[in-house]
Amino acid sequence: MTSAPDPAERPAAPVHLAPAGEPTSDDPEGLLGADALRPVSPRLVRARYVASIVAYVIWVLMIAGAIVAASLTGWWWLALIGLLPLLILVQSLALTPRRVRAIGYLDAEEDLTIAQGIMFRQLHTIPYGRVQSVKIDEGPVDRRYGLAKLTVSTAADGSTVVLPGLPKQEAERLRALLTDRGLETMAAL
């Protein structure tokens, strides 16, 4: 009669813990290899502020309306309604520079990597052979600051990745690079 070892008697597999490295920080250089990524133009901060002026005016009018309504009616709690637009306005003004610093890209030999986001970090790696189309967009505010958006569509799942805040010359260089390397990769197949 043979007996199988009881699962409770088996020695536990050793647990290997990774050594504790440097603590992660909110610095963009420490996020997902961002030290190798090229940052977008810092002029994107001003462009985003200018593009949001209409929204800022609406939020300020909502705050003022809540305060005026509270003072005219004597109902103090109406002023609390202005707290939500105030919070939205303050976070938009305070976090825009940090959001722009979190955007970066790297054009390597085989692929283009685009990273963006602060809390929810997104990292897109696009092989040149999967590039279906490359488009450059510039709105009036972007044009005023000499910036452009690069939109890359891929053949993999029909996804689109947008890289904002590029100087016009850099956007043209990346478009030509993606197109040329994509054609080379497809020709090699």
Residue, then its C-alpha position, 0 to 999 in steps of 0.5 A: m500500500t502506497s501513500a501519497p504525501d499529504p499536501a499539508e506535509r509538503p514543504a512550502a515553496p520558498v518565497h522570493l521577494a524582490p529587493a526594495g529599490e528606490p521609492t517611486s516618486d511623482d517625478p516624471e523621470g521615475l515613471l515607467g522608464a520616463d528617463a529615456l523619453r523625450p518630453v513634449s514642448p513646455r509651450l503646451v502648458r500655456a496652450r492648454y491654459v489659453a484653450s481653456i479660457v472659456a471653461y474658466v470663465i464659465w466656472v468663475l460665473m458659476i461660483a459668482g452666481a452661487i455667492v450672489a444667490a446666497s447673499l440675495t436670499g439669505w440662504w447660506w447653503l447656496a454658497l456651498i454650490g459654488l464649491l464644486p466649480l471652485l474645486i474643478l477650477v483650482q485643480s485644472l489650474a494647478l495640475t495642468p503643468r504636471r499633466v504636460r510634464a507627464i507626456g513623453y515619447l521615444d522613437a526607437e529602432e523598432d517602435l514608437t513609445i508614447a507615455q502619458g498620465i499622472m495617476f493612471r499612466q498609459l504606455h503605448t508601444i507602436p511597432y512601425g510595421r503596425v502603423q496604418s496612418v499618421k496624421i498631424d493636426e493643429g488647431p488655432v491655439d496650437r498654431r499660435y504656439g507653434l505646436a502640433k498633435l501627431t495622431v497614429s492609427t494602428a492596424a492591430d486593433g484599429s486603435t488611435v494614439v494622440l501625441p500632443g504638444l510637439p513642435k511642428q518640425e518634430a511632428e513632421r520628422l516623426r510623421a516622415l519617420l513613421t511612414d518610412r519605417g512602416l513602409e520598410t517593415m512592410a516591404a521586408l515582409 
